[in-house]
């Protein structure tokens, strides 16, 4: 089949029929010669024909739905979108610098959140500056979105005296009342109960404040997870329980940890509202958290949120990712939130 024949055909057919024929051809190519050939075929055709390039993306989306992300701006202005982009770009640039520093021996360890920035940046952008957040070791976006001075963050990571822990720690095991961030607890599960306590104080004060606490999919198997969610549901505490489901707890994949389809399904057992969210889509995160926050002011209650994302680097830099199938890495790389 020659490309010249395809171009001549396109000039004689109306667009709707052309789309239909190209869909069949692309599907045939995909089945017989793998998707790469179908992609090359469509690339040549649309870039060598008078049709708008946008139709190329129509077909690309049609055959690659697993990696296409739908960004809906809704009521967000251009300035707000630009601000969100700056906020999500900042932790990525810092991470890239940290990966250089760790190879130079200037920092001792690093837990990378590359590929997961949309969750921490999105949630922190929506919450008020005086609302508490309890992050994990990959939530650099929480700290940068709260506008903590970078010299203090780097001093912390390098174990310097002017860091938050005055050189006693070189990671994210620190908090700051000034920025309403509670330091992480390594086992992750125990900090869920602390969030309950903060939320209870807010409820008693009737100040309309919401608390957000992060945890991983691994910590949902801990007893603290059950206890924290149960009491929050019974007492109707205004807590956002944020599960970052990034596919692996250390080196254990999710299919070896639980059998339910979604971790958000656990909310049913507590009589708790729950949502499954695309954790790599910043705008989806912002819109949902904005809606929930406004609703929780009027109707205080806990909400369980499962953010689907993926850990693109090792548990920490020293461990690597050899146990992760390359196909998974490639698929999620296409959904990079930045």
N, C-alpha and C positions, 0 to 999 in steps of 0.2 A: 504494500500500500504506500503510495508516494505522498509526500507532504503537499506537492502541487495539486493533486487531486482533491485533498481536503480543503485547500484554500479556494479552489474553484467551486467546490460544492457549497462552501459557506456563502458565497456571493449570490447563489441562486435560491437559497432557502431562507425562510423566515426564521427569526431567532429562536422561537419556541421549538420548532422541529429540529433545529440545529443542536439545541441543548439536549434533546432527547437522544439523538444519534450519538453525540459525543459521550453522553452518559453510558450508553451501551458499549461503545468502543473502549472507553476508559475502564469499564468493569471487566471487559474481555481481557484487556491488557493486564489488569491487576491479577486476574485469576491465572493467566497463562504465563506471564513473564515477570511476576512480582510487581509490587506497587511502584518501584523506582522507575520502571519503563513507562507506566501510565503517567507518572509525574513528568517525565522527560517529554513525552508526547504532547501533553497539554501545555507544557511550558513553551515548546517550539511553536505550537499552533497559535496560541494566543499572543505570543510576542512577535509573530510574523504575519499577523492578519490585522485588518482594520478594526476589528471589534475591540471594545474597551478592555483594558487589562483587568478590570474588576471581575469579568466573567471567569477569568482564570482562577481567581480566589474563590469564586462560587463552586467550581469543581473541586478545588483543593479541599475546601471545607466539606464537600459532599463525601469525599473518600477518606477523610482523616478526622472524623468527628471526635475521636478520643482525645485529640490534642487541641481542638479549636476552643477558644474561650470567648464567651460572650460578655463584653463589657458594656453595661448600661449606665450611662451617666445620670439619668433621671434629672433631678433638680440641681445637680452640682454645676457650679459655674466654671468657666475656664480657669479662673484664678484658684479655685478650690482644687481642681484637677491637677494644676501645676504644683500646688502646695503638697498634695498627696504624693506626687511623683518624686519631689525633692525628699520627702520624708522616707520613702521606701528606698531611694537610691543611697541615702546617707549610710545606713548600716551595711549595705553591700560594699561600698567603697572602704569602709573601716575594716570589714572582714577580709577583703583582699589585701589590705595592708598588714593585718594581723598574721595572715598566712605567710607573708614574707618575713615578718619579725620572728615567728616561731622557728623558721628554718635558719635564721641567723643566730638563734639562741638567745634572743633578747626577751622572749617570754617563754615560760615553761610549759604551758598547756593552753589549749583552746578548744572550745566546743562550738562548732560552726552551725549557724542557722541559715546558711545559704540555701535559698529555695523556699524558705518558710517565712520570709519577712512580711508578707501581706497580712498575716494574722496579728502579729504584735503591733505593727504599725497601724493597721485598720482599727483595732480595738482601742488602742491608746489615743488615736486621733479623735475618737468619738467621746470618750469619757472626759469628764471635767478634770482639771488639774488637781483638785482636792479629793478626788475619788481614788481609793486605794487599788493598787494592782499588785498581785503576787505572781511574778514571772518565774520562768525556769532558766536553765543555763544556755538556751539557744535564743532567748528573746531580747537580743541586743536592741531591736527596734523599739521596745518599751522604753529603754533608757534614753535613746537618742530622740524619740518623739516627745519625751518629757523635757527635752532641751537641757540635759545635764551637761555641763562644760566638758569638752573632750579632754582637756588636760587632766581633769580629775579621773575620768574613766581610764585613760592610758596609764596614769599613775597607779591606779588600782590593779590593772592587769600586769604591770611590771613590778608589783610588790614594793612600791615606793611609799615613803612615810606620809606623803600628802594624799594617798589614796583613801578610800572610805574605811578600810580596815587597818590603815596605818602600817601596811606591809605584812600583815599577818595572813593574808590570803591573796591569791593571784587570779581569782576567777570571779564568778557571779554570786558567790556566797556572801552577799552584802545587800543591805537595804539603806534607805535614806528617808527619814521622816520629812525632810524638806521637800522631797519630790513625791511623797506618798507611795513609795515602793517598799514592799516587805521582802527581805532577802530570802532566797530559795532555800529549801531544805532538801538535801540530796535525794532522799527517798521519794520526794514529790508528794506522795499521798498525804503526809501529815499537814502540809500547808493548806489543804482544803478545809480542815477544821478551823484553822486560824481565820480563814476568810469568813467562815460562819460567824465567828465572834465579832469581827469587824462589822459584818452586815447586821448582826443583832443590835450592836450599839447604834448603828444608823437608823434602824427601825424604831428603837426606843426614843431616839431624838426626833423622829419624824422629819428628817432633813431631806428626804427624797434622793439620797445618794445610793449608788450602785457599787458593788465590789466585784472585781474580776480576778479570778484565780486560774492559773494555767497548770496543766498537768499533761502527761504523755499517755499514750494508749497502754503502756506497760503498767503504769500506776493504777489503772482501773481494775487491776486484779488484786490490789491491796485492800485490806480491811478498812483502812482509813477512808477510802473512796466511798464505801457503803455507808459508813457512819456519818460522814459529812453530808452526803446527799440526802440521807434519810431525815436527819434533824433539820436540814434546810427546808425540806418539803413540808414537814410537820409544822414548823414554826413560820413558814412562808417568808423566808429570808431573801432579801434582794441580792442574790449572788449569780454571777455569770460563771458557770463551771465550764472552762475552756479545755477541751481535749484536743491536743495536737496529735492527730494520728498520722505519723510520718512513716509508717510501714515497718519499723524495726524498734524493738526495745533492746538496746545494746546490739546483739547479733541475732536476736530471736524475732523471726517474722511474725506478722499478726496471725497468720493461719495456724501457727503453732501455739497461740496464746488463748484465743477465744473462738467460739463457733457462731455467734450471732452475726447477722449480716452487717449491721452497723452498731457501733458502741452507743450511739444515740438511742438505740432501742432500749437500753437499760433504764432510760428515764421513765418508761411505762411502769416499771416495778415500784417506783417511788411516787407515782401520780404526778410526775413532773413534765412540764413542757420541754420538748427537745427538738433540735434541728440538725440536719446534716448540711454542711456548707463546703463549697469549693474554697479550700484554704489558700489557693494560689491566685485567687481573683480578688484583688484589693477592693474594687468597687462593690462586689457582692458582700464582702465582709463589712464595709462601711455602712451600706444600706441596711443590712440586717441588724447590726448593733445599734444603729440610730433608731430604728423602729422599736427594738426591744427596750432600749433605755427609756424612751418616751413613755412606753407602756408600763414599765416597772415603777415609774414614779407614781402613776395613778393606781397601779395594782401590784404592790410589792410581792415578789415571788422569785423562786430560783428557776433558772433555765439551764438546761444541759445542751452544750454545743459541741458537735464533733466536726472538726475542721480536717478535711481530707487533704493531705499534703505528702511530701516525701523528703527524707533526709538524704541530701545529695553528697554528703561527706561522711566520714566515719563517726562513730559515737564520740570520739575525740580524735584529733589529728593523728595520734600515734597508732591508732587501731586500723585505719584504712577501711576499704570497702570491698575486699576480695570476695566476701561471701554474698554480695548483692549481684543478682543477674544483670548483665550489661543491658539487656532489653529494657529492664525497669528504669535504669539510669537514663537511657536514651529517650524513653517515653516521657518521663517527668522533666527532662531537660527542655522538651518542647513546650512545657507549661510553666517555664520560669516566670515568677511573678514580676520580676523587674523588667 
